Amino acid sequence: MSGPRETVEKEVVEAPSLYHLRRDGIFMASILLSQVISNVPMVALYLPLMRGLGLGPGNVVAWVGLAAASTIAGNLTLIGAASNIIILQASEKRGGPRLSYLEFLMYGIPVTLVNALIYYVYLNII
C-alpha cells in the first residue's frame, strides 16, 4: 500500500504535461527557499525531492533551473546570500554606505525579477 506522498509523486511523474509545472515550481521555490536557507544546503535538500519527482540526469532543464534559481536568489534580499552581508560589512568598515534590509530589497527585487525572467525564457527555449 502506498502513502499519500508516493501517490502524488506517481501522479506527477506519470503526467508528462505536468513537467513544465514541476520545472517552474522548482524554479520559483528555489528562489524563495534560498532566502531562508543558504544556496548550497538548499540544493542539497532538493536533490532527493527532485529524484522523488522522477527527475534524473536526463532532465537537464530542471537541473539548470534549480542551479539558476538558487544562484540568482542571492540577489533578492540582504540575507539571501552570505556574500551580501560580507560585502556590506566590508563597505561599512571602509566608510561606504550603510544599506538597510529594505534599501537592499529595493535594488534586489528588480534585479532578481529581470534575472528570473531571462532564465525563465531561456529555460523555455532550450
QUISUL-V652225 format. One record per backbone hydrogen bond with DSSP energy under -0.5 kcal/mol. NH is the residue of the N-H (numbers start at 1). CO is the residue of the C=O. E is the energy in kcal/mol with one decimal. If there is no record, write none. Layout:
nh=NH co=CO e=E
nh=NH co=CO e=E
This chain:
nh=7 co=3 e=-2.1
nh=8 co=4 e=-2.6
nh=9 co=5 e=-2.9
nh=10 co=6 e=-2.4
nh=11 co=7 e=-2.3
nh=12 co=8 e=-2.6
nh=13 co=9 e=-2.8
nh=14 co=10 e=-2.3
nh=15 co=11 e=-0.6
nh=15 co=12 e=-0.7
nh=16 co=14 e=-0.9
nh=18 co=15 e=-2.0
nh=19 co=16 e=-1.7
nh=22 co=18 e=-2.7
nh=23 co=19 e=-2.8
nh=24 co=20 e=-2.9
nh=25 co=21 e=-2.4
nh=26 co=22 e=-2.6
nh=27 co=23 e=-2.2
nh=28 co=24 e=-2.7
nh=29 co=25 e=-2.7
nh=30 co=26 e=-2.1
nh=31 co=27 e=-1.6
nh=32 co=28 e=-2.1
nh=33 co=29 e=-3.3
nh=34 co=30 e=-1.9
nh=35 co=32 e=-1.5
nh=36 co=33 e=-1.5
nh=37 co=33 e=-2.4
nh=42 co=38 e=-2.4
nh=43 co=39 e=-2.4
nh=44 co=40 e=-2.3
nh=45 co=41 e=-2.3
nh=46 co=42 e=-1.6
nh=47 co=43 e=-1.5
nh=48 co=44 e=-0.6
nh=49 co=45 e=-0.7
nh=50 co=46 e=-3.0
nh=51 co=47 e=-2.2
nh=52 co=48 e=-2.4
nh=53 co=49 e=-1.4
nh=54 co=51 e=-1.6
nh=55 co=50 e=-2.6
nh=56 co=54 e=-0.9
nh=59 co=56 e=-2.0
nh=60 co=58 e=-1.3
nh=63 co=59 e=-1.7
nh=64 co=60 e=-3.0
nh=65 co=61 e=-2.4
nh=66 co=62 e=-2.0
nh=67 co=63 e=-2.3
nh=68 co=64 e=-3.1
nh=69 co=65 e=-2.6
nh=70 co=66 e=-2.3
nh=71 co=67 e=-1.4
nh=72 co=68 e=-2.8
nh=73 co=69 e=-1.6
nh=74 co=71 e=-1.1
nh=75 co=72 e=-2.0
nh=76 co=73 e=-1.5
nh=77 co=73 e=-0.6
nh=80 co=77 e=-1.4
nh=81 co=78 e=-0.5
nh=84 co=81 e=-1.0
nh=85 co=81 e=-0.9
nh=86 co=82 e=-2.1
nh=87 co=83 e=-2.6
nh=88 co=84 e=-2.2
nh=89 co=85 e=-2.6
nh=90 co=86 e=-2.3
nh=91 co=87 e=-2.5
nh=92 co=88 e=-2.4
nh=93 co=89 e=-2.2
nh=94 co=90 e=-1.1
nh=95 co=92 e=-1.7
nh=96 co=91 e=-3.3
nh=99 co=97 e=-0.6
nh=104 co=100 e=-2.4
nh=105 co=101 e=-2.1
nh=106 co=102 e=-1.9
nh=107 co=103 e=-1.0
nh=107 co=104 e=-0.6
nh=108 co=104 e=-3.0
nh=109 co=105 e=-2.6
nh=110 co=106 e=-0.6
nh=111 co=107 e=-1.7
nh=112 co=108 e=-2.7
nh=113 co=109 e=-2.7
nh=114 co=110 e=-2.4
nh=115 co=111 e=-2.4
nh=116 co=112 e=-3.1
nh=117 co=113 e=-2.4
nh=118 co=114 e=-2.4
nh=119 co=115 e=-2.6
nh=120 co=116 e=-2.8
nh=121 co=117 e=-2.5
nh=122 co=118 e=-2.5
nh=123 co=119 e=-3.3
nh=124 co=120 e=-1.4
nh=125 co=121 e=-0.9
nh=125 co=122 e=-1.0
nh=126 co=122 e=-1.4
